Amino acid sequence: MSDSEVKENSGEEATVVSATKPAAPASPPASSLNSHFVLQPSIDAATIEREDLEDHFYDLQDEVARLRRALALDPLTGRIPSNGGYAAPGGFLKRQNIAVFVDVQNMYHSAKKAFGSNLSYAHMLRACVRNRRLTRAFAYVIERDGLDQIGFTDHLRYCGFEVRKREVIERGDGSRKAEWELGMAMEMLRIADKVDVIVVVSGNGVFADVAPLIQAKGVKFECCSFKESMSDHLISAVDQYHILTEEHLYENNQD
């Protein structure tokens, strides 16, 4: 194009110049933004093969789990967590530090009475801790004459517990006594200043008396046990309680 043509057609110059500008990049479709699964509502499910439907189902499950994690919801139920998580009402802005105290004798008899089986201490510990940060975990064991518990205590250590042992005390009248309640309560009070949450794994109502002392330090006090053996007095004293079920039993030589 000559100079004279440019002067005479100055009105067209803007059109010519603008036509040579590169077009602005198109915005990516909404479905590609931070999404792993694209919904296609126009698809008729009746026309899809069974195997493809199963693939869609598992994709949806994965997407639901991803969204629940992103929103800090309970990964199983999708509800706002009540265990002090980020989205919990009144929850800490930081992840809570937790200490777990297990009354082994109480839980052994509770599992036997309720289900005729043994408790899985690994499954139980995960149920107590959930998405929080485990600081320390204690297991309080009663040693009995003639009973070899080395394998059991080694298993507890493997699961992450610090094992505390106490022998059965024989009194002058011939009766025997074996209990850990006072020792557990004293250790809870020593640890309370270093954690945000203390969980006692026992249904024994005597621990209800410890609750106000722990809570007075600004620490949440929780309990965990089988529903059949959990004291109502203890439930009313704690900030939260966790119910164990058959899913937390020892099976197939695991945990």
C-alpha positions in Angstrom: 0.0 0.0 0.0 1.4 3.5 -1.0 1.7 6.6 1.2 -1.1 8.4 -0.7 -3.4 5.5 -0.2 -2.7 5.5 3.5 -3.5 9.2 3.7 -6.7 8.9 1.7 -7.9 5.8 3.4 -6.9 6.8 6.9 -10.3 5.7 8.1 -9.6 2.2 6.9 -6.1 2.2 8.5 -7.5 1.2 11.9 -9.3 -1.6 10.4 -6.3 -2.9 8.5 -4.0 -2.6 11.5 -6.5 -4.1 13.9 -7.0 -7.0 11.5 -3.3 -7.8 11.7 -3.2 -7.9 15.5 -3.1 -11.4 16.9 -6.3 -12.6 18.5 -6.5 -12.8 22.3 -6.0 -16.3 23.6 -9.3 -18.0 24.3 -10.2 -18.7 27.9 -9.9 -22.4 28.7 -13.2 -24.2 29.2 -14.4 -24.2 32.7 -14.2 -28.0 32.8 -10.4 -27.9 32.4 -9.8 -25.7 35.4 -8.7 -27.6 38.5 -10.8 -30.6 37.5 -10.0 -34.2 37.1 -13.4 -35.4 35.9 -15.7 -33.7 33.4 -19.4 -34.3 33.7 -21.3 -34.9 30.5 -25.0 -34.6 31.2 -26.0 -35.2 27.6 -24.9 -38.8 27.7 -27.7 -41.3 28.0 -26.6 -43.9 30.6 -28.7 -46.6 28.9 -26.4 -46.5 25.9 -23.2 -47.0 27.9 -21.6 -50.4 28.4 -21.5 -51.8 32.0 -17.7 -51.6 32.1 -17.8 -48.0 31.1 -20.4 -47.2 33.7 -18.1 -48.8 36.3 -15.3 -46.5 35.2 -17.5 -43.5 35.4 -18.6 -44.6 38.9 -15.0 -44.9 40.2 -14.1 -41.6 38.6 -16.9 -39.9 40.4 -15.8 -41.5 43.7 -12.3 -40.2 43.2 -13.6 -36.7 42.4 -15.8 -36.7 45.5 -12.9 -37.7 47.7 -10.7 -35.0 46.1 -13.3 -32.3 46.7 -13.8 -33.4 50.3 -10.1 -33.2 51.0 -9.9 -29.8 49.3 -12.8 -28.5 51.5 -11.3 -30.2 54.7 -14.5 -32.3 55.1 -14.6 -35.8 56.6 -13.4 -38.0 53.7 -16.0 -40.8 54.5 -19.1 -38.8 55.2 -18.5 -35.4 53.6 -19.6 -33.7 56.9 -17.8 -30.9 58.7 -15.4 -32.7 61.0 -16.1 -32.5 64.8 -12.5 -33.4 65.8 -10.9 -30.0 65.6 -10.1 -30.1 61.9 -9.6 -26.9 59.9 -13.4 -26.7 59.0 -14.7 -27.7 62.4 -16.7 -25.2 64.4 -14.3 -23.7 66.9 -11.5 -25.8 65.5 -7.8 -24.8 65.8 -6.3 -22.9 62.9 -3.3 -25.3 63.2 -3.4 -29.0 63.2 -3.9 -30.3 66.7 -1.2 -32.2 68.6 -2.7 -35.2 70.3 -1.6 -37.7 72.9 -3.4 -41.1 73.3 -3.6 -43.2 76.6 -4.8 -46.8 76.3 -6.1 -48.8 79.3 -5.1 -52.2 77.8 -6.8 -54.3 80.4 -10.1 -52.4 80.1 -10.0 -52.6 76.3 -9.1 -56.3 76.2 -12.1 -57.2 78.3 -14.4 -54.8 76.5 -13.6 -56.3 73.1 -14.0 -59.9 74.4 -17.3 -59.1 76.0 -18.8 -57.1 73.1 -17.5 -59.2 70.2 -15.6 -62.2 71.5 -12.5 -60.9 69.7 -9.4 -58.8 70.2 -8.9 -55.1 69.6 -6.7 -54.0 66.7 -4.5 -51.3 68.4 -3.3 -50.0 65.0 -6.9 -49.5 63.8 -7.9 -48.0 67.1 -5.0 -45.5 67.1 -5.9 -44.3 63.6 -9.5 -43.8 64.7 -8.4 -41.6 67.6 -5.8 -39.6 65.7 -7.6 -39.1 62.3 -6.2 -36.1 60.5 -4.4 -34.7 63.6 -0.7 -34.9 64.6 0.1 -37.7 67.0 2.6 -36.6 69.6 2.8 -39.6 71.9 0.8 -42.8 72.5 0.9 -44.8 75.7 -0.3 -48.4 76.3 -0.7 -49.4 80.0 -0.2 -53.2 80.5 -0.7 -55.4 83.5 1.9 -58.2 83.8 0.6 -61.5 85.1 2.5 -64.5 86.4 2.9 -67.3 83.9 1.7 -65.2 81.0 4.2 -64.4 78.3 3.3 -61.0 76.9 6.6 -60.2 75.1 5.1 -60.7 71.6 2.1 -58.6 72.5 4.1 -55.7 73.9 6.5 -55.8 70.9 3.4 -55.5 68.7 2.2 -52.5 70.7 5.6 -50.8 70.2 5.5 -51.7 66.5 2.1 -49.9 66.3 3.7 -46.8 67.8 2.9 -47.1 71.5 5.2 -46.5 74.5 4.5 -49.4 76.7 4.1 -49.0 80.5 4.1 -52.2 82.6 2.8 -52.9 86.1 2.8 -56.1 88.0 -0.2 -57.5 89.9 0.1 -56.5 93.6 -0.6 -59.2 96.2 -2.0 -57.9 99.4 -1.5 -59.3 102.9 -4.9 -60.9 103.0 -4.1 -62.8 99.8 -6.2 -60.7 97.5 -4.7 -59.2 94.3 -4.9 -55.8 92.8 -3.9 -54.6 89.4 -4.9 -51.1 88.1 -3.4 -48.3 86.1 -6.1 -45.6 86.5 -4.1 -43.3 88.9 -0.9 -43.7 87.0 -2.6 -42.9 83.7 -4.2 -39.8 85.2 -0.9 -38.5 86.6 0.8 -39.0 83.2 -2.1 -37.2 81.4 -1.6 -34.2 83.7 2.1 -34.1 83.0 1.6 -34.3 79.2 -1.3 -31.9 79.1 0.8 -28.7 78.8 2.5 -30.0 75.6 -0.5 -31.1 73.5 -3.9 -29.7 72.3 -5.9 -33.0 72.8 -5.8 -35.9 75.1 -7.6 -39.1 74.3 -8.2 -41.8 76.9 -9.0 -45.2 75.3 -11.2 -46.7 78.0 -14.8 -46.9 79.0 -14.0 -46.6 82.7 -16.1 -43.9 84.3 -13.3 -43.1 86.8 -11.6 -41.0 84.1 -14.5 -38.5 84.2 -12.9 -37.1 87.3 -9.8 -36.3 85.3 -11.7 -34.4 82.6 -12.1 -31.1 84.4 -8.4 -31.0 85.4 -7.3 -31.5 81.8 -9.9 -29.1 80.4 -8.8 -26.4 82.9 -5.5 -26.3 81.1 -7.2 -25.5 77.8 -6.8 -29.0 76.4 -9.6 -31.0 74.8 -10.3 -34.3 76.6 -11.8 -37.1 74.6 -12.5 -40.8 75.1 -12.6 -43.8 72.9 -14.2 -47.3 73.5 -16.8 -49.7 72.4 -20.4 -48.4 72.9 -21.3 -51.4 75.1 -18.6 -50.6 77.7 -18.5 -46.8 77.7 -19.6 -45.1 80.9 -22.4 -42.5 80.6 -20.6 -40.5 83.2 -17.5 -40.5 81.1 -19.4 -39.5 78.0 -21.0 -36.5 79.7 -17.6 -35.3 81.0 -15.5 -35.4 77.8 -15.5 -32.9 74.9 -15.9 -35.7 72.3 -16.1 -39.5 72.3 -15.2 -42.0 69.6 -17.1 -45.3 69.2 -15.2 -48.4 68.2 -16.9 -51.1 66.1 -16.2 -54.4 64.5 -14.0 -52.6 62.0 -11.5 -52.0 64.8 -11.0 -55.6 65.7 -8.0 -57.8 65.1 -8.5 -60.0 62.1 -6.4 -62.2 59.8 -3.2 -61.8 61.9 -3.0 -58.1 60.9 -2.6 -55.1 63.2 
